[in-house]
Amino acid sequence: NIYWLFDAIAYCKGAAIIRQLNMVMSHSEGDNKENKSFQDGMKAYLKQYKYSSANQSQLYSTLDKSFSSKSAEGLTVEQIMSTWTLQMNFPVVTVEQYDKDNLILSQRRFLIADENQGEGTQPSPYGYQWYVPVKYKTSKTGNAEPGVSDLQWIRPNGHLVRAFADDSIFVIVGGDGFYLTAYSLDLWNKLTANLGALKLSSGEMQVLLYDTHLLVNAGFYPLSRELQLLTEFSKSKDYLVLREAFWQIGIIESLINMEGDLLKTWKAKWADTVVSQFTEAKKSGNGYTDQLMKGLTMKLCLAYNDNTKTDINCVAEASTLWNKKKSKTSEVAPDYKDAVYSYAAKVSAAEWDEVWKLYSDPSATAVEKKLLSKALAETEDELLIKKYIGYCMDSSKVKKSNGLWIMGTYIATANSVGAKISLDYMLENYPAIYQNFVTLEMENPYYVKSVISQITSETDLQRVKAKFEDPSTGYMNDIIKVEYEAGLDTARANIQWLKKNKDFLTKK
């Protein structure tokens, strides 16, 4: 089925490994200068096969002709890429001290539930081993600039031993490698103590944040490492780094959103930081990234600040902008819309209705509707959430092509109230939901997965299993089965994460 061939894995993993290949081919051995081998190879491929069909072997063969590093390592593009395209998953590279003078870099398959290595695994022609391209930065006292290594390889079932007499090391220069990097505790401490000296780019900081988040979830790292980075990078003046940091803070928030006092403490932890970020952003210029930063920090300030600070009141500013929008005095600036619409939808039922009117306006653009549909889901009023779900089920109010997407992507994930109501509604009404959106083959499984993925308690997990795995209910079908199982895996991971980390967060 064409829908299942071109899924998120095809698009996201495909783009990531092509980016990695570009990094590999565009690296000249010995001088650390980039060339255009990948672009040249792609141009040659497109020229040779224009107006005809071609397969991946023909692509690899054409790229091989401009692969400048081939002679140094004796590798072909097809050798490398087959390990990334013909087996599932991706590796985690572990970096450890081998002896007092050397480091050792090794690879293993990454699984979010690492204790399940080998359990129920589909056979792989490469044994879940890859040709892993490695570049790394090092810092050393007295050096103004970090050192950058040449491209090196960890081959299948092999490892890489390299001399190390530096203060710190960071693997995946540029953030282009499609793998995670796990550092031993001593190297982690050196890395985090020398972040400034390593001069990490925006992309490299995002990679470090994201890798750490996944490695904590998989049990490679303790949660303390993630909190250490979040505390550091939540103060970043880089828009993309700040957005990534608070995305992770939001993930943790969603995992503890049923833990009342703990949730309040968690949100209060970031209050001073977001106020400071919003205050600084307001002083910045009017460039593109300045405007993005202002919108993001207003949204964060509204979400995490208790508004008792006397030096800033983001609520007052959001209220002013919203009232001007309602009175048609002026439009909300594009980068503030997410924050302002969200604020309005959460203020009261009357203001929620005003946001709904904007969504219902036939002249609203698709971009505007997307922002408004997301804002409407962020209310914590149970009656409004139930009303919104009803609207999504009614194609006269919300387009059928949008209704299930909103229910799964926005309402189920916005907050604990939306998650609970979405789960209850799905368990009571799934056959009717499925029939209402029966033509949406891709959205139906995603909706089920999204709702189940918010579960953080064993009780709710068993409620889902009782409904969907009882043949007499008619809830299960072949279309949703794979995503249903994926949702259960996420729910189990959530439950384990909370068991493991709740006490730690409570003490913090």
C-alpha positions in Angstrom: 0.0 0.0 0.0 1.5 3.3 -1.1 0.3 5.0 2.2 2.4 2.7 4.3 5.5 2.7 2.1 5.9 6.5 2.4 5.5 6.9 6.1 7.4 9.0 8.7 10.3 6.5 8.7 10.7 6.8 5.0 10.6 10.6 5.0 12.5 11.3 8.3 15.0 8.5 8.3 15.5 8.9 4.6 16.3 12.6 4.9 18.6 11.9 7.9 20.8 9.3 6.2 21.0 11.3 3.0 22.3 14.2 5.1 24.8 11.9 6.7 25.9 10.6 3.3 26.4 14.2 2.2 28.6 14.8 5.2 30.7 11.6 4.4 31.1 12.4 0.7 31.7 16.1 1.2 34.7 15.5 3.5 38.2 15.6 2.1 40.6 13.4 3.9 43.5 15.2 5.6 42.6 18.8 5.2 39.2 19.1 6.9 37.9 21.1 3.9 34.6 20.4 2.4 34.1 19.7 -1.3 31.0 19.1 -3.3 31.3 15.4 -4.1 27.7 14.6 -3.0 26.2 17.5 -5.0 28.3 16.6 -8.1 27.2 12.9 -7.8 23.5 13.9 -7.5 23.8 16.1 -10.5 25.4 13.4 -12.5 22.7 10.9 -11.4 19.8 13.2 -12.4 21.4 14.0 -15.7 22.1 10.3 -16.6 18.7 9.0 -15.7 16.4 12.0 -16.6 13.1 11.0 -18.2 13.6 7.4 -17.1 13.3 5.2 -14.0 16.3 4.2 -11.8 16.9 2.2 -8.6 19.0 2.7 -5.6 21.9 0.6 -6.9 22.2 2.9 -9.9 22.1 5.9 -7.5 24.9 4.5 -5.4 27.0 3.5 -8.5 26.8 7.1 -9.8 27.6 8.6 -6.4 30.6 6.3 -6.1 32.3 8.0 -9.0 32.7 11.2 -7.0 33.2 9.6 -3.6 36.6 11.2 -2.7 37.2 9.2 0.5 36.7 5.8 -1.2 40.3 5.1 -1.8 41.3 5.9 1.7 38.9 3.4 3.4 38.2 1.0 0.6 34.4 1.5 1.0 31.7 2.0 -1.6 28.5 4.1 -1.2 26.4 0.9 -1.5 28.4 -0.9 1.2 27.8 2.0 3.6 24.2 2.8 2.7 23.0 -0.8 2.7 23.6 -1.1 6.4 21.4 2.0 6.9 18.6 1.2 4.5 18.3 -2.6 4.6 17.8 -3.0 8.4 15.8 -1.3 11.0 16.9 1.0 13.8 20.1 2.9 14.2 23.2 2.7 16.5 24.3 4.3 19.7 28.0 5.0 19.8 29.6 4.6 23.3 32.7 6.7 24.1 34.8 5.4 27.0 38.4 5.6 28.3 40.2 2.6 26.9 43.4 3.2 28.9 45.1 6.3 30.3 46.1 7.5 26.8 43.3 6.3 24.5 39.5 6.3 24.0 37.5 3.5 22.5 34.3 4.1 20.4 32.0 1.1 20.0 28.5 0.7 18.5 25.4 -1.2 19.4 21.8 -1.2 18.3 19.8 1.5 20.1 16.4 0.5 21.5 14.3 2.7 23.8 13.8 -0.4 26.0 17.4 -1.4 26.0 16.7 -4.5 28.1 14.9 -6.0 25.1 18.0 -6.3 23.0 17.6 -9.4 20.9 14.0 -10.1 22.1 11.6 -10.7 19.3 14.1 -9.1 16.8 13.5 -9.4 13.1 16.6 -11.0 11.5 18.9 -8.4 9.9 21.4 -9.2 7.1 23.9 -7.0 8.9 23.2 -8.2 12.5 22.2 -4.6 13.5 25.7 -3.3 12.9 26.5 -0.3 10.7 29.3 1.6 8.9 29.3 4.5 11.3 31.1 7.7 10.2 32.7 9.6 13.1 34.0 13.1 13.4 34.7 14.7 16.7 35.7 18.0 18.4 38.2 18.2 21.2 39.2 21.1 23.5 42.5 21.7 25.2 43.6 24.3 27.7 45.6 27.0 25.9 44.0 26.4 22.5 41.8 29.2 21.2 39.8 26.9 18.9 38.7 23.3 19.3 40.4 20.6 17.3 38.3 18.8 14.6 39.2 15.2 13.6 39.3 13.8 10.1 36.4 11.5 9.1 36.9 8.0 10.7 34.8 4.8 10.7 33.4 2.3 13.1 32.9 -0.8 11.0 30.4 -3.5 11.6 31.5 -5.6 14.6 34.5 -3.3 15.1 35.5 -0.4 17.2 37.7 2.7 17.0 40.6 3.4 19.4 42.0 6.9 19.3 44.6 8.7 21.4 43.1 11.3 23.8 45.1 13.8 25.7 42.6 16.7 25.6 40.2 18.3 28.1 37.0 17.1 26.4 35.5 15.5 23.4 32.2 15.9 21.4 31.3 13.4 18.8 29.1 14.1 15.7 30.6 17.4 14.4 27.9 19.4 12.7 25.2 17.1 14.1 25.0 15.2 10.8 25.4 11.6 12.0 22.3 9.4 12.2 23.2 7.9 15.6 23.4 8.7 19.2 26.5 9.2 21.3 26.7 8.0 24.9 29.6 9.2 27.0 31.0 7.5 30.1 30.6 9.5 33.3 34.2 10.8 33.3 34.0 12.0 29.7 30.5 13.4 30.3 31.8 15.5 33.2 34.7 16.7 30.9 32.3 17.5 28.1 29.8 19.5 30.2 32.7 21.4 32.0 34.1 22.5 28.6 31.0 23.4 26.6 32.3 26.9 26.0 35.7 25.8 24.9 34.2 23.3 22.4 32.3 26.1 20.7 29.3 23.9 19.8 27.2 25.2 17.0 23.4 25.5 17.3 22.9 22.2 15.6 25.5 20.5 17.8 23.8 21.8 21.0 20.5 20.5 19.7 22.0 17.1 19.0 23.5 16.9 22.5 20.2 17.8 24.0 18.2 15.3 21.9 20.7 12.4 22.3 20.7 12.9 26.1 16.9 12.9 26.2 16.7 9.6 24.3 19.5 8.0 26.3 17.8 8.9 29.6 14.6 7.4 28.3 16.4 4.2 27.3 18.2 3.9 30.7 21.8 4.7 29.4 21.9 7.9 31.5 20.3 9.0 34.8 17.8 11.8 34.6 20.3 14.1 36.3 22.2 14.4 33.1 19.2 15.7 31.2 18.4 18.2 33.9 22.0 19.4 33.9 21.7 20.2 30.2 18.2 21.7 30.4 19.3 24.0 33.2 22.2 25.2 31.0 20.5 25.4 27.6 17.2 26.9 28.9 19.2 30.1 29.3 20.4 30.0 25.7 19.9 33.0 23.4 19.7 30.7 20.4 16.1 30.3 19.3 16.5 26.7 18.1 18.4 25.5 21.2 15.9 27.2 23.5 13.0 25.6 21.6 14.6 22.1 21.9 15.3 22.6 25.6 11.7 23.6 26.4 10.3 20.9 24.2 12.1 18.4 26.5 11.0 20.2 29.6 7.4 19.9 28.2 7.9 16.2 27.6 8.8 15.7 31.3 5.9 17.9 32.2 3.6 15.6 30.2 4.9 12.5 32.1 4.2 14.0 35.5 1.0 15.9 34.5 -1.1 13.6 36.8 1.1 14.3 39.8 -0.4 17.6 41.1 2.1 19.0 43.5 5.1 17.6 41.6 3.8 19.3 38.4 3.5 22.6 40.2 7.0 22.4 41.5 8.3 21.4 38.1 6.7 24.4 36.4 7.8 26.8 39.1 11.4 25.6 38.6 11.5 27.3 35.2 9.6 30.5 36.2 12.6 32.8 36.7 14.3 31.5 33.6 11.4 32.2 31.3 10.8 35.7 32.8 14.5 36.5 32.2 14.3 35.2 28.6 11.1 37.1 27.8 12.6 40.3 29.3 15.8 40.0 27.2 13.9 39.1 24.0 11.8 42.2 24.3 15.0 44.3 24.2 16.2 42.7 21.0 15.8 44.0 17.5 13.3 43.2 14.8 15.2 40.6 12.8 13.6 37.3 11.8 15.2 35.3 14.7 14.5 38.2 17.1 10.8 37.9 16.3 10.8 34.1 16.6 12.5 34.5 20.0 9.9 37.0 21.2 7.0 34.8 20.3 8.6 31.7 21.9 9.5 33.4 25.1 6.1 34.9 25.5 4.5 31.5 25.1 7.0 30.1 27.7 6.4 32.9 30.0 2.6 32.4 29.9 3.1 28.6 30.5 5.6 28.7 33.3 5.5 32.1 35.0 3.1 32.4 38.0 2.8 36.1 37.1 3.7 37.3 40.6 6.9 39.0 39.3 6.6 42.7 39.3 9.1 43.4 36.6 7.2 41.6 33.8 3.7 40.6 33.1 3.4 38.6 29.9 -0.3 38.0 30.7 -1.0 41.7 30.5 0.8 42.0 27.2 -1.0 38.9 25.7 -4.3 40.3 26.9 -3.7 43.6 25.2 -2.7 42.0 21.9 -5.8 39.7 22.1 -8.2 42.6 22.8 -6.8 44.6 19.9 -7.3 41.5 17.6 -10.9 41.1 18.8 -11.7 44.8 18.3 -10.0 44.7 14.9 -7.8 47.6 16.0 -4.7 45.7 14.9 -3.6 42.2 13.9 -1.4 40.0 16.1 2.2 39.8 14.8 2.7 36.3 13.2 5.3 35.2 15.8 3.1 36.1 18.7 -0.1 34.4 17.4 0.7 31.0 18.9 1.1 32.5 22.4 -1.8 35.0 22.2 -4.4 32.6 20.8 -3.3 30.0 23.4 -3.7 32.6 26.1 -7.2 33.6 24.9 -8.5 30.0 24.6 -7.5 29.3 28.3 -8.8 32.5 29.9 -12.5 31.7 29.9 -15.3 29.9 28.0 -16.4 33.2 26.4 -12.9 33.9 25.1 -12.6 30.3 23.9 -15.8 30.9 21.9 -14.1 34.0 20.4 -11.2 31.9 19.3 -13.6 29.4 17.8 -15.3 32.1 15.8 -11.9 33.0 14.2 -11.4 29.3 13.4 -14.8 29.1 11.8 -14.3 32.2 9.7 -14.3 31.0 6.0 -11.7 33.6 5.2 -9.2 32.2 7.7 -6.1 30.8 5.9 -4.9 27.2 6.4 -1.9 28.5 8.5 -4.2 30.6 10.7 -6.6 27.7 11.2 -3.7 25.4 12.3 -2.7 27.9 15.0 -6.3 28.4 16.1 -7.0 24.7 16.2 -4.0 24.1 18.4 -4.9 27.0 20.7 -8.5 25.7 21.1 -7.1 22.4 22.4 -5.0 24.0 25.1 -7.9 24.9 27.4 -8.2 22.9 30.7 -11.9 23.4 30.9 -13.5 19.9 30.7 -16.7 21.0 29.1 -14.9 23.0 26.4 -12.6 20.0 25.6 -15.7 17.8 25.2 -17.4 20.4 23.1 -14.3 20.6 20.9 -14.2 16.9 20.4 -17.8 17.0 19.4 -17.0 19.7 16.8 -14.2 17.6 15.4 -16.6 14.7 15.0 -19.0 17.0 13.1 -17.8 17.6 9.5 -20.1 20.7 9.3 -17.9 22.4 11.9 -14.5 20.9 11.3 -13.4 19.3 8.0 -13.3 15.6 8.2 -9.7 15.6 7.0 -8.8 17.8 10.0 -11.0 16.5 12.7 -9.2 13.3 13.7 -5.8 15.0 13.3 -6.9 17.7 15.8 -8.2 15.1 18.2 -5.0 13.1 18.2 -2.3 15.7 17.6 -3.6 18.6 19.7 -6.4 17.7 22.1 -4.9 14.4 23.4 -1.4 15.9 23.9 -2.1 19.5 25.1 -2.4 18.8 28.8 -3.5 16.3 31.4 -7.2 17.2 31.2 -7.2 16.8 27.4 -5.3 13.5 27.7 -7.7 12.0 30.2 -10.9 13.1 28.3 -9.4 11.9 25.0 -8.7 8.5 26.5 -12.1 8.2 28.1 -13.8 9.3 24.8 -11.8 6.8 22.7 -12.5 3.9 25.0 -16.2 4.6 25.0 -16.6 5.5 21.3 -13.8 4.1 19.2 -16.0 2.0 16.7 -18.0 5.2 16.0 -14.8 7.3 15.7 -13.4 4.7 13.3 -16.5 4.7 11.1 -16.7 8.5 11.2 -13.2 8.7 9.8 -13.1 5.4 7.9 -11.6 7.0 4.8 -8.6 8.3 6.6 -6.4 5.2 6.6 -3.3 6.9 7.9 -4.9 9.2 10.5 -6.9 6.5 12.3 -3.9 4.5 13.4 -2.1 7.7 14.4 -5.0 8.9 16.5 -5.1 5.6 18.4 -1.3 5.7 19.0 -1.3 9.3 20.1 -4.1 8.9 22.7 -2.5 5.7 24.1 0.9 7.3 24.2 -0.2 9.8 26.8 -0.9 7.1 29.4 1.2 7.2 32.5 -0.6 4.7 34.8 -0.9 0.9 34.8 -4.7 1.3 35.4 -5.2 3.2 32.2 -3.0 0.8 30.3 -5.1 -2.1 31.4 -8.3 -0.3 30.5 -7.0 0.1 26.9 -6.0 -3.5 26.6 -9.3 -4.7 28.0 -11.2 -2.8 25.2 -9.0 -3.2 22.2 -7.9 -6.8 22.8 -11.4 -8.2 23.5 -12.7 -9.5 20.2 -16.3 -8.9 21.2 -15.8 -5.1 21.3 -14.9 -4.8 17.7 -12.2 -2.2 18.5 -9.2 -3.9 16.9 -8.6 -4.1 13.2 -5.6 -4.7 10.9 -5.4 -1.0 10.0 -4.6 0.2 13.5 -2.8 -2.9 15.0 0.8 -1.8 14.4 0.3 1.7 15.7 -1.8 0.4 18.7 1.2 -1.8 19.7 3.6 1.2 19.3 1.3 3.3 21.5 1.4 0.5 24.2 5.2 0.5 24.0 5.2 4.2 24.7 2.7 3.9 27.5 4.8 1.2 29.2 7.9 3.4 28.8 6.1 6.3 30.4 5.0 4.2 33.3 8.6 2.9 33.8 10.0 6.4 33.5 7.7 7.7 36.2 8.4 4.8 38.5 12.2 5.3 38.1 12.3 9.1 38.2 9.4 10.4 40.4 11.3 10.2 43.7 14.3 12.0 42.1 12.2 14.8 40.8 10.3 15.1 44.1 13.6 15.6 45.9 14.9 18.1 43.3 
